[in-house]
Amino acid sequence: MGPYLLGLRLSGRRVLVVGGGRVAQRRVPALIEAGAEVSVVSPSVTPALDDLIAAGRVTWHARPYQVGDCDGAWLVQACTDDRSVNTAVAAEAEAKRI
């Protein structure tokens, strides 16, 4: 089965991206282009994401994911290379119907 694609209007909406690696680096620019207010939670980020942060286009919380990080988000993307963290992020988002 193929994926079901969605067209989301993200303008002015808070999007949480958990992870600061290559996957996040690919997704964040498209989120910004769509008008999202992007917050990244990750202990570290790639140089490309660091440039977006320095330019004030992304808010960075330089720490590991914590329960409660999904509060206030309209959309959440789990982009870490740690399956347990991605599972915890997805569980919190699901529980909060995000």
PEGIHU-V284124 format. One record per residue. PSI is psi in whole degrees, 0 to 359 (none if undefined). BURIAL is # if it has 16 or more other ideal C-beta (glycine too) atoms within 10 Angstrom, else .. Layout:
psi,burial
PSI,BURIAL
PSI,BURIAL
//
This chain:
psi,burial
139,.
168,.
155,.
110,.
143,.
145,.
105,.
137,.
110,.
359,#
121,.
4,.
143,#
124,#
126,#
128,#
118,#
116,#
148,#
23,#
207,.
323,.
313,#
321,#
326,#
324,.
323,#
314,#
322,.
323,.
317,#
315,#
327,.
359,.
8,.
151,#
103,#
130,#
133,#
131,#
115,#
143,#
332,.
162,.
161,#
162,#
323,.
318,.
323,#
323,.
318,.
323,#
313,#
329,.
358,.
17,.
347,.
141,#
130,.
128,#
103,.
75,.
168,.
160,.
142,#
145,.
134,.
345,.
335,#
346,#
129,.
356,.
147,#
330,.
143,#
136,#
124,#
112,#
31,#
171,#
16,.
108,.
322,.
322,.
313,#
320,#
318,.
319,#
312,#
321,#
316,.
315,#
317,#
316,.
329,.
7,.
45,.
none,#
//
